[in-house]
């Protein structure tokens, strides 16, 4: 099955919201989901499509000249382990390179609060070249530790 990654300058909230709703293990906070969908709606957002159906969404955020953050990456459960997330990260790397950034970053739930779905998330990010730098409990609170991960762009 072919996966097309399309840049949407705006209007991707309608694709984002149902994807997040299907993934409550990762996206279980209603206000956060609404904020993610609003970011996708305002654009830009990258939407992964298979046969015209949205199966993934990604929002990037620049942090100065040297880093681009994957602010949101979500893939429908039916498309897990089929290369969609990897294709989105590859697109993020290409976009970061086009902006002259040296690093791609991502924040995810840290390992100090064990939770199996995020063990898979961290394994995915390691598999696509990210390394864990530091865990913070001040960003999202001690009940939801934030792991900061980074990957070189080139």
FIGU-825726 format. One record per residue (C-alpha): residue number from 1; residue in one letter; x, y, z. Coordinates in pm, whole numbers, plus 50000, padded with zeros to 5 digits. Each point is the difference from the previous one (the first is absolute). Last residue first. Layout:
N
resi resn c1 c2 c3
NUM A X Y Z .
...
This chain:
154
resi resn c1 c2 c3
154 X 52195 51460 50836 .
153 X 49732 50124 50240 .
152 X 50161 49866 50315 .
151 X 49755 49848 50245 .
150 X 49881 50124 50339 .
149 X 49786 49875 50288 .
148 X 49859 50187 50300 .
147 X 49810 49772 50237 .
146 X 49715 50172 50184 .
145 X 49878 49853 50329 .
144 X 49620 49975 50040 .
143 X 49917 49963 50370 .
142 X 50293 50227 50085 .
141 X 49855 50288 49795 .
140 X 49981 50071 49627 .
139 X 50313 50216 49970 .
138 X 50144 49984 50354 .
137 X 50043 49620 50009 .
136 X 50287 50002 49753 .
135 X 50177 49703 49840 .
134 X 50322 50058 49811 .
133 X 50181 49920 49679 .
132 X 49828 49697 49847 .
131 X 50134 49911 49656 .
130 X 49808 50022 49674 .
129 X 50095 49807 49687 .
128 X 49684 49850 49855 .
127 X 50019 49687 50218 .
126 X 50053 50213 50314 .
125 X 49678 50188 49921 .
124 X 49810 49675 49957 .
123 X 50139 49854 50323 .
122 X 49894 50315 50186 .
121 X 49647 49967 49864 .
120 X 49987 49628 50083 .
119 X 50099 50071 50362 .
118 X 49740 50275 49980 .
117 X 49723 49746 49946 .
116 X 50137 49788 50287 .
115 X 49986 50257 50279 .
114 X 50282 50019 50250 .
113 X 50033 50336 50174 .
112 X 50380 50049 50004 .
111 X 50004 49917 49627 .
110 X 49913 50348 49875 .
109 X 49692 50102 49804 .
108 X 50093 50159 49671 .
107 X 50172 50315 49881 .
106 X 50151 50010 49653 .
105 X 50300 50162 49839 .
104 X 50151 50023 49651 .
103 X 50343 50153 49990 .
102 X 50226 50189 49758 .
101 X 49745 50243 49865 .
100 X 50058 50171 49665 .
99 X 49629 50041 49931 .
98 X 50019 49753 49709 .
97 X 50177 49758 50233 .
96 X 49714 50023 50252 .
95 X 49751 49931 49721 .
94 X 50197 49697 49884 .
93 X 50025 49868 50356 .
92 X 49626 50054 50055 .
91 X 49926 49815 49675 .
90 X 50213 49708 50119 .
89 X 49812 50012 50330 .
88 X 49670 49980 49810 .
87 X 50126 49707 49792 .
86 X 50106 49818 50318 .
85 X 49659 50058 50154 .
84 X 49830 49856 49692 .
83 X 50232 49699 49970 .
82 X 49743 49725 50052 .
81 X 50057 49933 50371 .
80 X 49687 50195 50097 .
79 X 49760 50073 49713 .
78 X 49689 49847 50158 .
77 X 50082 50186 50324 .
76 X 49976 50333 49822 .
75 X 50326 50194 50008 .
74 X 50078 50302 50216 .
73 X 50299 50232 49998 .
72 X 49971 50336 50171 .
71 X 50255 50265 50097 .
70 X 50279 49838 49799 .
69 X 50250 50268 50088 .
68 X 50232 50183 49761 .
67 X 50339 50108 50127 .
66 X 50299 50211 49897 .
65 X 49867 50340 49893 .
64 X 49769 50063 50291 .
63 X 49741 49754 50119 .
62 X 49781 49917 49701 .
61 X 49678 49806 50053 .
60 X 49879 49702 49800 .
59 X 49652 49848 49979 .
58 X 49946 49643 49883 .
57 X 49691 49803 49902 .
56 X 49937 49640 49911 .
55 X 49748 49768 49833 .
54 X 49802 50254 49796 .
53 X 49803 49815 49733 .
52 X 50059 50069 49630 .
51 X 50119 49648 49920 .
50 X 50257 50035 50277 .
49 X 50062 50349 50128 .
48 X 50262 50147 50233 .
47 X 49917 50359 50095 .
46 X 50269 50261 50060 .
45 X 49891 50307 50189 .
44 X 50051 50372 49941 .
43 X 49765 50085 50127 .
42 X 49718 50179 50180 .
41 X 49793 49682 49999 .
40 X 50294 49786 50111 .
39 X 50063 50238 50291 .
38 X 49628 49996 50085 .
37 X 50001 49619 49990 .
36 X 50296 49991 50240 .
35 X 49828 50247 50237 .
34 X 49677 49798 49992 .
33 X 50198 49685 50076 .
32 X 50173 50174 50290 .
31 X 49663 50112 50137 .
30 X 49855 49648 49973 .
29 X 50291 49825 50172 .
28 X 50019 49636 49886 .
27 X 50241 50027 49710 .
26 X 50248 49719 50049 .
25 X 49787 49716 50135 .
24 X 49694 50180 49859 .
23 X 50109 49933 49640 .
22 X 49685 49996 49785 .
21 X 49906 50351 50116 .
20 X 50339 50126 49883 .
19 X 49933 49877 49645 .
18 X 49648 50145 50011 .
17 X 50131 50347 50094 .
16 X 50287 50020 49749 .
15 X 49813 49959 49670 .
14 X 49747 50274 50078 .
13 X 50279 50213 50147 .
12 X 50189 49988 49670 .
11 X 49852 50326 49869 .
10 X 50314 50202 49954 .
9 X 50319 50013 49793 .
8 X 49956 49628 49947 .
7 X 50313 49812 49898 .
6 X 49923 49659 49854 .
5 X 50172 49672 50078 .
4 X 49886 49723 49767 .
3 X 50009 49640 50121 .
2 X 49971 49731 49737 .
1 X 49863 49660 50096 .
